Amino acid sequence: MIKNITAILGVLAAVASLSLADSAPEASAQDTKKMVQNNFVETAQKGIKLSGYVDAGYSYNFTGAANGTSDVSGRFGSDTAAKGDFNLYAVKFALEKALTSENKAQAGFRTDVMIGEDANYLINRNTQNTLSNTNQNSNSLFLEQAYVSIRAPVGNGWDFKVGKFVSILGYEVIERPANMNTTYGLLWQQMPLYYTGVLSSYKFDDYLDGKLGVVNGSNTDNNTTTGGAGDGCAVLAALNVTAPGGNANWSNNFQYSSNSENNTYQGSTLNSTPEVALDSNKGAAYTFIYNTWGNWAPKFANDKLLLAFEALLKTTGGSGGGGGSIEIFNGPETLSATANSTTYGFGAYAKYQFNDWFSLSSRGEYLGYNVAYADARNNLWEYTITAGFNVIDNLLIRAEYRLDWGTDSVNNSASTSTSAADVRENTSSGPAHYAGAEVVYSF
């Protein structure tokens, strides 16, 4: 027995000695193989930073049935669960080696991953009010970005992103905590989420910078062919103007796609936009998007007031199919029509920071929609007010009230049926009330 104990202690001492040796500061490059064999990974490369946040909350929709479909058109999936719902919106991790401010040849990278209920709908975004409460899933994983960044020392420095990166369009962004309000707006629902391709950016001076890129169709990793089930390709451009005082800027963003906005990446019922999804001849269309937004922090308010606006014009044209299942705001219809459509909208935003720990934000939006056939649901409105509390460092708590209304925008059905007749029978123009709270810890 004593011999066995002595042997065991000897082994433990040897393992402890090896571990201490491998983790010692003076370990050289020659020790790398031994460190890997002993499950050690060296990750201390200079300049790489890990950041992110945990975002959770509670939402309550006063319309809809607890066992039925989601209730309001134009709302994001995580914001439409009928009745009450605790939410794990997202756990986000971002790993980045950013480019420095030096105008020299250099490279870096960024990778963003999100886990949670938002990830579920960012993968399969659906703006129809035909989602059941059973669609809420906090176990989904969404790769938001993964790109290599490169700077060419040309002029003031010409930067490139190669890989997958978020959309250049829209005032609101994918990260809820970075927006003025907790819920996503109507206009954000119309914007592409991400691209895969190449995006270049150049800063001409302190007041003017621009972007230019070529990518696959929006929200897709598929090929760039333009016919049949291909997603085509898109050209991106942006021009941003910054005021001399740095307290205001105006951004103009453009996208031209050789196909209708992505209607093929996982089937016609999972569109990035709510206007058209055709089962046949998907490649015979095009989309043009112009998005402009601006913000202003008046100097007389001592950085406490922020005002912003956003406008959107999106047109889809071409012979996107001679018939098929076409999704509009309130469910699928079987119609013989082209893909011609126009979406337009406007939003206004305001935020006032009363003191270090309390702020109040509001948002008002209108979204209109016209198609080349009758019976389209074509007017949506929403107003949102949000109270923010910065209780302690890195902790944000927000409480929000939202009101939605519009043509046949509210589904009061207790059924999960998506047939046109069933949906119409149970729809109304609202209003639809929402209340929610959010807690965010960032790191």
C-alpha positions, 0 to 999 in steps of 0.5 A: 500500500505504502509503495502504491501511495509513494508511486502515485505521489511521484507521478503527481509531483512529476505532472505538477513539475511539468505543468509549472515548467510549461507555464513559466515565463521563460518558456521558449519557442522550442517548448511549443510542441510540448505545450500543445501535447499537454493541452496548452494553447498560446493565444497572447498575440498582441493586438487581438481583442475579445469583446461582446455582451449578454442581452436578455429581457422580457416582452409582452404583446397585448394582441394575439393568442398565446397558443397561436401565431405572432401578431404584428406585421413588420416586427422582428421574430424575437419581438412578436411572440404572442403574450408574455415571453422571457428572452435570451436575445443574444450572447455575442462574441467579437474577436478582432485585430483592428487596423492601426491608424498608421498609413502603412501596409497592414492586415487584421481580421474580425469575427462576430458570433451571436447565440440566442433567439435573435440568432434564430431569426437572423439566420431565417428572417421572416417578416410575415405574421405567421410565426408561432410561439414555438419558433422562439429558440435560444440555442441558435448560432449566427455567424454575423461577420468573418472577414480579413481587413487589409490596408493599402498605403495609397493616398490617405490609406485604402482599406478592404474587407474580404469575407462576410460583413454586415450591411452598409445600409440602415441607421439601426444595426444588428446589435440591439444594445447599440440602437436607441430602442430595444425592438428593431424598427420597420425600416431595419426589417427592410435592410439587407443583413450581411454580404459575402464579398469585397468592400473597400473604403477610403477617407478623402479628408476629415469631412468626406469618406466613401465605400465601394463593394461587390458581393453575392446577393444579400443575406446569402453565401450562394453563387453569383449567377443571375438566372434560375435559382442563382442569387446574382451579385450586388454592387454597393456604394456609400458616401458619408459627409461629416460636419466640420464640428464633428457633431453631425453627419449625413450618410447616403447608401446604395445597392443594386442587385442583379436579382430580386432581394434574396429569395433563394437562400433557404427557400421562397418563404424565408425572404430577407424582405416581405414583398415578393417571394416567387417559386419559379424563375427567381433570377429574372429580377433586379433590386435597387435600394437607396438609404439615407440617414443622418444624425445631429448632436446640437452643441447648445444641448452639451452632448445630451440631445441626439436627433436622427432621421432615416429614409428608404426607397427600394424598387424591384423590377423584371419578370420575376415569375409568371405565377407562384406563391407570393408572400406579402405582409399577411401570408401567401397568395397565389397570383399571376404577377411580375416581381415589380414592387416599390417599398418606401419609408421614413423614420425619425429618432431622438434621445436625451441623456438627462444625467449619467444614468438616465436617458429617454429615446423615441422612434417614429416610422412609416413604411409604405409598399406598392406592388404590380397587383391589387390587394397588397397590405401597404401601410405600416406605422409604429411609435416607440419610447424607451427609457435607459438606465446605466446603473453601473459600469457595463450594465444597461437596463431599458424599459420600452413601450411600442405601438404598431398599426397599419393596413391589416397588420395585426393577426388575432388568430389562435390558429397557426394556419397560413392560408390566405382566407384564414389570415384575412379573417383574423386580421385588423389594422390595430393598434397593437401594444407592446411592453418589454424590458432588457438587461445588457452586460457588455465586456 
